[in-house]
Amino acid sequence: MKTYSQLTQDQRYQIGASLRADWSKEEIAHEAGCHPSTISRELKSNKNKRG
């Protein structure tokens, strides 16, 4: 059975910085050490929030 963990605050900051640098979701996922779908879900759930 797979175990899942939440993104850390550092990973979220990294995602934000990578988006501002115009990286692809795949590049961001590779750098953050997670799956691209995790990045997509994170962006979707936080698209109207600051940070």
GUZA-312938 format. One record per atom (N, C-alpha, C, O, CB): residue number from 0; residue in three letters; atom name; y, x, z. Coordinates in steps of 0.02 Angstrom, whole numbers, plus 50000, padded with zeros to 5 digits. Glycine has a CB too. Layout:
<nodes>
+-------+-------+------+-------+-------+-------+
: margu : marpa : tike :     Y :     X :     Z :
+-------+-------+------+-------+-------+-------+
:   NUM :   ala :   CA :     Y :     X :     Z :
...
+-------+-------+------+-------+-------+-------+
</nodes>
This chain:
<nodes>
+-------+-------+------+-------+-------+-------+
: margu : marpa : tike :     Y :     X :     Z :
+-------+-------+------+-------+-------+-------+
:     0 :   met :    N : 49941 : 50042 : 50000 :
:     0 :   met :   CA : 50000 : 50000 : 50000 :
:     0 :   met :    C : 50062 : 50044 : 50000 :
:     0 :   met :    O : 50066 : 50094 : 50037 :
:     0 :   met :   CB : 50000 : 49952 : 50061 :
:     1 :   lys :    N : 50111 : 50027 : 49958 :
:     1 :   lys :   CA : 50173 : 50065 : 49954 :
:     1 :   lys :    C : 50218 : 50049 : 50012 :
:     1 :   lys :    O : 50219 : 49992 : 50037 :
:     1 :   lys :   CB : 50208 : 50053 : 49888 :
:     2 :   thr :    N : 50256 : 50098 : 50033 :
:     2 :   thr :   CA : 50307 : 50086 : 50083 :
:     2 :   thr :    C : 50375 : 50093 : 50050 :
:     2 :   thr :    O : 50384 : 50133 : 50005 :
:     2 :   thr :   CB : 50300 : 50135 : 50144 :
:     3 :   tyr :    N : 50422 : 50054 : 50073 :
:     3 :   tyr :   CA : 50488 : 50054 : 50044 :
:     3 :   tyr :    C : 50539 : 50072 : 50098 :
:     3 :   tyr :    O : 50530 : 50056 : 50156 :
:     3 :   tyr :   CB : 50505 : 49985 : 50013 :
:     4 :   ser :    N : 50591 : 50106 : 50077 :
:     4 :   ser :   CA : 50644 : 50123 : 50124 :
:     4 :   ser :    C : 50711 : 50107 : 50091 :
:     4 :   ser :    O : 50718 : 50108 : 50030 :
:     4 :   ser :   CB : 50641 : 50198 : 50145 :
:     5 :   gln :    N : 50760 : 50094 : 50132 :
:     5 :   gln :   CA : 50827 : 50078 : 50107 :
:     5 :   gln :    C : 50861 : 50142 : 50084 :
:     5 :   gln :    O : 50844 : 50197 : 50106 :
:     5 :   gln :   CB : 50868 : 50042 : 50161 :
:     6 :   leu :    N : 50910 : 50134 : 50041 :
:     6 :   leu :   CA : 50951 : 50190 : 50021 :
:     6 :   leu :    C : 50993 : 50213 : 50080 :
:     6 :   leu :    O : 51016 : 50172 : 50120 :
:     6 :   leu :   CB : 50995 : 50173 : 49960 :
:     7 :   thr :    N : 51003 : 50278 : 50085 :
:     7 :   thr :   CA : 51045 : 50304 : 50138 :
:     7 :   thr :    C : 51118 : 50297 : 50117 :
:     7 :   thr :    O : 51134 : 50285 : 50059 :
:     7 :   thr :   CB : 51028 : 50378 : 50154 :
:     8 :   gln :    N : 51163 : 50305 : 50165 :
:     8 :   gln :   CA : 51234 : 50302 : 50150 :
:     8 :   gln :    C : 51253 : 50358 : 50102 :
:     8 :   gln :    O : 51294 : 50348 : 50057 :
:     8 :   gln :   CB : 51275 : 50308 : 50215 :
:     9 :   asp :    N : 51223 : 50417 : 50110 :
:     9 :   asp :   CA : 51236 : 50473 : 50064 :
:     9 :   asp :    C : 51215 : 50456 : 49993 :
:     9 :   asp :    O : 51250 : 50472 : 49946 :
:     9 :   asp :   CB : 51200 : 50535 : 50088 :
:    10 :   gln :    N : 51157 : 50423 : 49986 :
:    10 :   gln :   CA : 51134 : 50404 : 49919 :
:    10 :   gln :    C : 51183 : 50353 : 49888 :
:    10 :   gln :    O : 51196 : 50356 : 49828 :
:    10 :   gln :   CB : 51063 : 50374 : 49922 :
:    11 :   arg :    N : 51209 : 50308 : 49929 :
:    11 :   arg :   CA : 51257 : 50259 : 49902 :
:    11 :   arg :    C : 51321 : 50292 : 49880 :
:    11 :   arg :    O : 51349 : 50273 : 49829 :
:    11 :   arg :   CB : 51272 : 50205 : 49955 :
:    12 :   tyr :    N : 51345 : 50341 : 49918 :
:    12 :   tyr :   CA : 51404 : 50379 : 49898 :
:    12 :   tyr :    C : 51391 : 50416 : 49833 :
:    12 :   tyr :    O : 51433 : 50420 : 49788 :
:    12 :   tyr :   CB : 51426 : 50428 : 49953 :
:    13 :   gln :    N : 51330 : 50444 : 49828 :
:    13 :   gln :   CA : 51311 : 50482 : 49769 :
:    13 :   gln :    C : 51309 : 50435 : 49707 :
:    13 :   gln :    O : 51331 : 50455 : 49653 :
:    13 :   gln :   CB : 51241 : 50514 : 49779 :
:    14 :   ile :    N : 51284 : 50374 : 49716 :
:    14 :   ile :   CA : 51282 : 50326 : 49662 :
:    14 :   ile :    C : 51354 : 50310 : 49639 :
:    14 :   ile :    O : 51368 : 50309 : 49579 :
:    14 :   ile :   CB : 51246 : 50261 : 49684 :
:    15 :   gly :    N : 51398 : 50298 : 49686 :
:    15 :   gly :   CA : 51467 : 50283 : 49669 :
:    15 :   gly :    C : 51501 : 50340 : 49631 :
:    15 :   gly :    O : 51535 : 50328 : 49581 :
:    15 :   gly :   CB : 51507 : 50268 : 49732 :
:    16 :   ala :    N : 51491 : 50401 : 49654 :
:    16 :   ala :   CA : 51520 : 50459 : 49621 :
:    16 :   ala :    C : 51491 : 50467 : 49551 :
:    16 :   ala :    O : 51527 : 50484 : 49504 :
:    16 :   ala :   CB : 51509 : 50523 : 49662 :
:    17 :   ser :    N : 51427 : 50456 : 49544 :
:    17 :   ser :   CA : 51394 : 50463 : 49480 :
:    17 :   ser :    C : 51418 : 50410 : 49431 :
:    17 :   ser :    O : 51426 : 50424 : 49371 :
:    17 :   ser :   CB : 51318 : 50459 : 49488 :
:    18 :   leu :    N : 51429 : 50350 : 49455 :
:    18 :   leu :   CA : 51455 : 50297 : 49412 :
:    18 :   leu :    C : 51525 : 50315 : 49387 :
:    18 :   leu :    O : 51541 : 50304 : 49328 :
:    18 :   leu :   CB : 51457 : 50230 : 49449 :
:    19 :   arg :    N : 51567 : 50342 : 49432 :
:    19 :   arg :   CA : 51634 : 50362 : 49411 :
:    19 :   arg :    C : 51632 : 50418 : 49360 :
:    19 :   arg :    O : 51677 : 50425 : 49319 :
:    19 :   arg :   CB : 51675 : 50384 : 49472 :
:    20 :   ala :    N : 51578 : 50459 : 49363 :
:    20 :   ala :   CA : 51569 : 50514 : 49314 :
:    20 :   ala :    C : 51536 : 50489 : 49250 :
:    20 :   ala :    O : 51521 : 50528 : 49205 :
:    20 :   ala :   CB : 51528 : 50570 : 49345 :
:    21 :   asp :    N : 51523 : 50423 : 49247 :
:    21 :   asp :   CA : 51495 : 50391 : 49187 :
:    21 :   asp :    C : 51423 : 50412 : 49173 :
:    21 :   asp :    O : 51404 : 50421 : 49115 :
:    21 :   asp :   CB : 51538 : 50405 : 49127 :
:    22 :   trp :    N : 51383 : 50422 : 49226 :
:    22 :   trp :   CA : 51313 : 50439 : 49218 :
:    22 :   trp :    C : 51273 : 50375 : 49203 :
:    22 :   trp :    O : 51295 : 50320 : 49221 :
:    22 :   trp :   CB : 51286 : 50474 : 49281 :
:    23 :   ser :    N : 51215 : 50383 : 49171 :
:    23 :   ser :   CA : 51171 : 50326 : 49159 :
:    23 :   ser :    C : 51133 : 50309 : 49223 :
:    23 :   ser :    O : 51130 : 50350 : 49269 :
:    23 :   ser :   CB : 51121 : 50341 : 49101 :
:    24 :   lys :    N : 51105 : 50250 : 49226 :
:    24 :   lys :   CA : 51065 : 50230 : 49284 :
:    24 :   lys :    C : 51005 : 50276 : 49293 :
:    24 :   lys :    O : 50985 : 50291 : 49349 :
:    24 :   lys :   CB : 51042 : 50157 : 49277 :
:    25 :   glu :    N : 50976 : 50297 : 49238 :
:    25 :   glu :   CA : 50918 : 50342 : 49241 :
:    25 :   glu :    C : 50937 : 50410 : 49270 :
:    25 :   glu :    O : 50900 : 50439 : 49311 :
:    25 :   glu :   CB : 50887 : 50351 : 49172 :
:    26 :   glu :    N : 50995 : 50436 : 49250 :
:    26 :   glu :   CA : 51019 : 50500 : 49277 :
:    26 :   glu :    C : 51034 : 50494 : 49351 :
:    26 :   glu :    O : 51018 : 50539 : 49390 :
:    26 :   glu :   CB : 51082 : 50524 : 49239 :
:    27 :   ile :    N : 51066 : 50439 : 49370 :
:    27 :   ile :   CA : 51082 : 50428 : 49441 :
:    27 :   ile :    C : 51018 : 50424 : 49482 :
:    27 :   ile :    O : 51014 : 50454 : 49535 :
:    27 :   ile :   CB : 51124 : 50363 : 49449 :
:    28 :   ala :    N : 50969 : 50386 : 49458 :
:    28 :   ala :   CA : 50906 : 50378 : 49494 :
:    28 :   ala :    C : 50871 : 50445 : 49503 :
:    28 :   ala :    O : 50845 : 50460 : 49557 :
:    28 :   ala :   CB : 50860 : 50329 : 49457 :
:    29 :   his :    N : 50870 : 50485 : 49451 :
:    29 :   his :   CA : 50838 : 50550 : 49455 :
:    29 :   his :    C : 50872 : 50593 : 49508 :
:    29 :   his :    O : 50839 : 50625 : 49549 :
:    29 :   his :   CB : 50839 : 50586 : 49387 :
:    30 :   glu :    N : 50938 : 50594 : 49508 :
:    30 :   glu :   CA : 50976 : 50634 : 49555 :
:    30 :   glu :    C : 50968 : 50608 : 49627 :
:    30 :   glu :    O : 50965 : 50648 : 49675 :
:    30 :   glu :   CB : 51050 : 50636 : 49536 :
:    31 :   ala :    N : 50965 : 50542 : 49635 :
:    31 :   ala :   CA : 50959 : 50512 : 49701 :
:    31 :   ala :    C : 50887 : 50511 : 49727 :
:    31 :   ala :    O : 50875 : 50499 : 49786 :
:    31 :   ala :   CB : 50986 : 50441 : 49700 :
:    32 :   gly :    N : 50840 : 50524 : 49683 :
:    32 :   gly :   CA : 50770 : 50525 : 49703 :
:    32 :   gly :    C : 50739 : 50457 : 49712 :
:    32 :   gly :    O : 50699 : 50446 : 49757 :
:    32 :   gly :   CB : 50763 : 50563 : 49767 :
:    33 :   cys :    N : 50758 : 50411 : 49669 :
:    33 :   cys :   CA : 50731 : 50343 : 49673 :
:    33 :   cys :    C : 50719 : 50317 : 49602 :
:    33 :   cys :    O : 50733 : 50351 : 49553 :
:    33 :   cys :   CB : 50779 : 50295 : 49712 :
:    34 :   his :    N : 50693 : 50257 : 49597 :
:    34 :   his :   CA : 50677 : 50226 : 49533 :
:    34 :   his :    C : 50740 : 50195 : 49502 :
:    34 :   his :    O : 50783 : 50170 : 49539 :
:    34 :   his :   CB : 50621 : 50173 : 49541 :
:    35 :   pro :    N : 50747 : 50195 : 49436 :
:    35 :   pro :   CA : 50805 : 50164 : 49404 :
:    35 :   pro :    C : 50815 : 50090 : 49423 :
:    35 :   pro :    O : 50872 : 50067 : 49426 :
:    35 :   pro :   CB : 50799 : 50169 : 49329 :
:    36 :   ser :    N : 50761 : 50055 : 49436 :
:    36 :   ser :   CA : 50769 : 49984 : 49456 :
:    36 :   ser :    C : 50802 : 49978 : 49524 :
:    36 :   ser :    O : 50836 : 49929 : 49538 :
:    36 :   ser :   CB : 50701 : 49949 : 49458 :
:    37 :   thr :    N : 50793 : 50028 : 49567 :
:    37 :   thr :   CA : 50827 : 50029 : 49632 :
:    37 :   thr :    C : 50902 : 50034 : 49621 :
:    37 :   thr :    O : 50941 : 50000 : 49655 :
:    37 :   thr :   CB : 50802 : 50088 : 49675 :
:    38 :   ile :    N : 50923 : 50075 : 49574 :
:    38 :   ile :   CA : 50994 : 50082 : 49559 :
:    38 :   ile :    C : 51021 : 50016 : 49531 :
:    38 :   ile :    O : 51075 : 49994 : 49551 :
:    38 :   ile :   CB : 51006 : 50139 : 49508 :
:    39 :   ser :    N : 50984 : 49985 : 49486 :
:    39 :   ser :   CA : 51005 : 49921 : 49457 :
:    39 :   ser :    C : 51013 : 49868 : 49511 :
:    39 :   ser :    O : 51063 : 49832 : 49512 :
:    39 :   ser :   CB : 50955 : 49897 : 49405 :
:    40 :   arg :    N : 50965 : 49864 : 49557 :
:    40 :   arg :   CA : 50969 : 49814 : 49611 :
:    40 :   arg :    C : 51028 : 49829 : 49657 :
:    40 :   arg :    O : 51063 : 49783 : 49678 :
:    40 :   arg :   CB : 50904 : 49814 : 49652 :
:    41 :   glu :    N : 51040 : 49892 : 49672 :
:    41 :   glu :   CA : 51096 : 49911 : 49715 :
:    41 :   glu :    C : 51162 : 49892 : 49682 :
:    41 :   glu :    O : 51207 : 49866 : 49716 :
:    41 :   glu :   CB : 51094 : 49986 : 49730 :
:    42 :   leu :    N : 51169 : 49906 : 49618 :
:    42 :   leu :   CA : 51231 : 49889 : 49583 :
:    42 :   leu :    C : 51241 : 49814 : 49579 :
:    42 :   leu :    O : 51296 : 49789 : 49587 :
:    42 :   leu :   CB : 51230 : 49919 : 49513 :
:    43 :   lys :    N : 51187 : 49778 : 49566 :
:    43 :   lys :   CA : 51191 : 49705 : 49561 :
:    43 :   lys :    C : 51211 : 49674 : 49628 :
:    43 :   lys :    O : 51251 : 49627 : 49630 :
:    43 :   lys :   CB : 51125 : 49676 : 49537 :
:    44 :   ser :    N : 51182 : 49698 : 49683 :
:    44 :   ser :   CA : 51195 : 49668 : 49748 :
:    44 :   ser :    C : 51263 : 49687 : 49776 :
:    44 :   ser :    O : 51288 : 49654 : 49821 :
:    44 :   ser :   CB : 51141 : 49688 : 49796 :
:    45 :   asn :    N : 51293 : 49740 : 49749 :
:    45 :   asn :   CA : 51357 : 49763 : 49776 :
:    45 :   asn :    C : 51413 : 49765 : 49724 :
:    45 :   asn :    O : 51462 : 49802 : 49733 :
:    45 :   asn :   CB : 51349 : 49831 : 49806 :
:    46 :   lys :    N : 51406 : 49727 : 49671 :
:    46 :   lys :   CA : 51455 : 49732 : 49617 :
:    46 :   lys :    C : 51524 : 49706 : 49635 :
:    46 :   lys :    O : 51573 : 49726 : 49604 :
:    46 :   lys :   CB : 51431 : 49695 : 49558 :
:    47 :   asn :    N : 51530 : 49664 : 49685 :
:    47 :   asn :   CA : 51595 : 49637 : 49704 :
:    47 :   asn :    C : 51620 : 49664 : 49771 :
:    47 :   asn :    O : 51668 : 49638 : 49800 :
:    47 :   asn :   CB : 51592 : 49561 : 49707 :
:    48 :   lys :    N : 51587 : 49716 : 49796 :
:    48 :   lys :   CA : 51606 : 49745 : 49861 :
:    48 :   lys :    C : 51638 : 49813 : 49851 :
:    48 :   lys :    O : 51625 : 49847 : 49801 :
:    48 :   lys :   CB : 51545 : 49750 : 49908 :
:    49 :   arg :    N : 51678 : 49833 : 49898 :
:    49 :   arg :   CA : 51707 : 49901 : 49895 :
:    49 :   arg :    C : 51655 : 49951 : 49917 :
:    49 :   arg :    O : 51612 : 49937 : 49959 :
:    49 :   arg :   CB : 51771 : 49907 : 49940 :
:    50 :   gly :    N : 51660 : 50012 : 49887 :
:    50 :   gly :   CA : 51618 : 50067 : 49910 :
:    50 :   gly :    C : 51552 : 50073 : 49875 :
:    50 :   gly :    O : 51514 : 50119 : 49892 :
:    50 :   gly :   CB : 51605 : 50060 : 49979 :
+-------+-------+------+-------+-------+-------+
</nodes>
